[in-house]
Amino acid sequence: SGEVTCALTGRTLRAEEAYWAPPLITARQLVTALVSNVVRTPSNLGHVLFEEQPNVPYHPEARPLLASRRTAEQLKLLLILLAVAAVIVVPLFWFALG
């Protein structure tokens, strides 16, 4: 009970009306967290990657916006992973063929 703030729009709504879901994590936030943990505390990396995040409130009308933002962030992450794979694989093929 009480009022909560939508994690995406900042609008205030009653807790019982909210759509509760994991927080939106951007590709930038994920990459930053990974890099900083690899550099500072590599033993904490599993905790950062695999621990379940607590649900946060979203306004029910923000569900389509949340879905599109999640899709966009997943696409960004996929492109980053493909770029990293290309940087690793292309030189290997280049040296193997040359």
Secondary structure, DSSP 8 states (H G I E B T S, - for coil): --EEE-TTT--EEEGGG-EEE-----HHHHHHHHHHHHHH-GGGHHHHHHS----EEE-GGGHHHHHHHHHHHHHHHHHHHHHHHHHHHHHHHHHHH-
